[in-house]
Amino acid sequence: MITIQIHEQTIIDATVYVDKKKIGNRKSFNGNRKNQVVGICAEFMIADLLGLERPKGDGFDGGWDIQIGNKLIDIKTVGRTSKAKPEHWNNVIGQQIEYKNTHYLFCALNTYNRLLTICGFITKEDFLAKATYNKEGDVIIRSDGSELTLGAPNYGIQNKDLIQINSIEELKEIIIFK
């Protein structure tokens, strides 16, 4: 995993973007404004790191955030107040599985110190083979012992089960060539 400081301007840009664009157009579980800013900050940071154009938000994105060659990559980001750890879980809401993306890039954004951790990369096919499916109403025990009752079906995978990324150069190589 690699961790990168988020630029203040990226936070400002993401906040303006969320306030101006209509995002989060799923049937449910669109996240609140803070969740949306966290996700857009990560999308902007990844686009900047890869030298890509930032998302424009002109309607539904099809279920992916960036495209590199034939890879349609959905960037999934969870907001945290602690450092990302190998045993932390990444989740995909059940209804999102039908989206046309081919890969996932999982990130964690520490909202306390404004650090983005790129947790790992995985093909959608491998994700579905490795992920744990949980039904709506299931109770999940987090790594810190706290409980979460799921409000929707979802698929979860731990950071340690992803293709690990240890540098920006490795990020570029994995996304472009794997």
N, C-alpha and C positions, 0 to 999 in steps of 0.2 A: 504494500500500500504506500502511496505517496501523499503527502500533505502539502498544500499550497495556501499561502495567505491570499485572501480575497481582497482585491483592490476596492477602496471606498467608492470609486466611480462605477465599478461593476454593480455594487449594491444599489447605488442611486439609479443606474440604468435599468436594473431589474425591477425596482420599485415603480418607476415611471411606466415601464412596459406593462406590468400587471395592472396598474391603475388605468391605462389607456386601452389595452387590448382585452378582448373577450376570450379568456382562456378557461380551461376547466369545464368543458362542455360534455362531460360524460353524463350518463343518466343519474349517477350518484357518486359520492366520494370524490369530489373535485378538490378537496382541501380548502382551507380558509386562506385569506390573503397572505398570512405569514408563510404557510406551506407553499403557496404559489411563488412567493418571492424567493424562498429557499431553492425551489426547483429551477426557476429561471436563472438565478445566480449561477448554479452549477452548469446549466446549459450554456450560458454566456462564457463562463470560464473555460469549459471544454472546447467550445468553438474557437475562442481566442488562442488556446494552447495549440490547437491543430491548424491554425491559420485559416479557419473557415468563416463564412459569413454567419453572423448571429441570426437566430430565428426571427422571423418577421411577425408571426402571429396572425396571419391572414386566414383565419378559420381553422378547422380541425386539421391537425398535422398528419393524420393517417395512422398515428400510433408510433411514430418514430420522430426523433429530434434532429438527427444528423444522418446524412447519407454519404458514404465513401465507397465508391465503386458500386458493387451490388449489395453492400451491407447497409441495412436500414436499422440504425441503432437508436434504441430508446434509452435515454439517460434517466435513471431512477435515483432520486435523492431523498434521503431521510434527514430531517433536522435533529441534531443531538446537542446536548450540553456537555458531552464528554468526548474523549478520544475514541475513535473507531477502533474496534478490536476484532480479532479473527473470529470470535464466537458470536459477534453481532449478526442479526438477521436482516435480510433485505426482502421486501415483499412486493408482489405484483397482485393487484386486485383481480379477482377471477374474471370479470368481464373484459379486462384488458388483454387476456390471453388470445382473443380472437383477432387482435390488431395485426397488421401486416409486417411488423418489425421482424428482423432476422436475428438481432443480437440485443443484449442488454449491457450497459455500462452502469455499474452501481457505485454510488457516491454517498458520502455522509458530510453534512455541513454542520460544523460546530458553531452554533449561533452565539455562544458565549465569547469565543475568541476569534470568530470569523475565519475559520480555517476549513478548507475543502479537502477532504480525503477521498482520493480515487481508490475505491475498495477492490474493484476487479471487473473483469470482462467475461462474458460467456455467450455462446450461441443460444438462441431460443430453444433449439432442439435439446442441447445439453442441460439447459435450465429446467425444462420440463421433465427430463429423465432424473435429475438430481433433487428437484424441489420437493418440499413437503406440502401437501394440499391440506388446507384447513377450511372447515365449513363456517358459515356465519353462526355466531354464538359460541364457537369454541373458545376456550380460555387458554391463552398462551402464557407460559412462564418465561419471563425475560432472563437474561444472563445475570441481572442484578437481583433476581428473586421476585421482582414485581410482576403483577398479573395484568394481562390485557385481554378484554373480551372483544372478539372480532365482530365488527358491524357488517362485514361482507365476507364472502368466501375469498380466500387468497392463497397464493403459492409463495412459499418462503424458502430462502437458501442462505446459508451462513457465508460470511466473507471468506472463510478458509476453503470453501468449495468452489471458488471462482478462480479464473486465470489471474494470477497476481501480477501487478504492475508496480515496478520499483523505481521508475524514473519517467520523465516526460518523453525521453527518446524511446523508451520501451513502450509507452502508451502509443506513440505514433507507429512504431513497428507492429505492435499487436493489432491495432485497429486497421492498419493498411494491409498487412500481409496474412493475418490469421483468419 
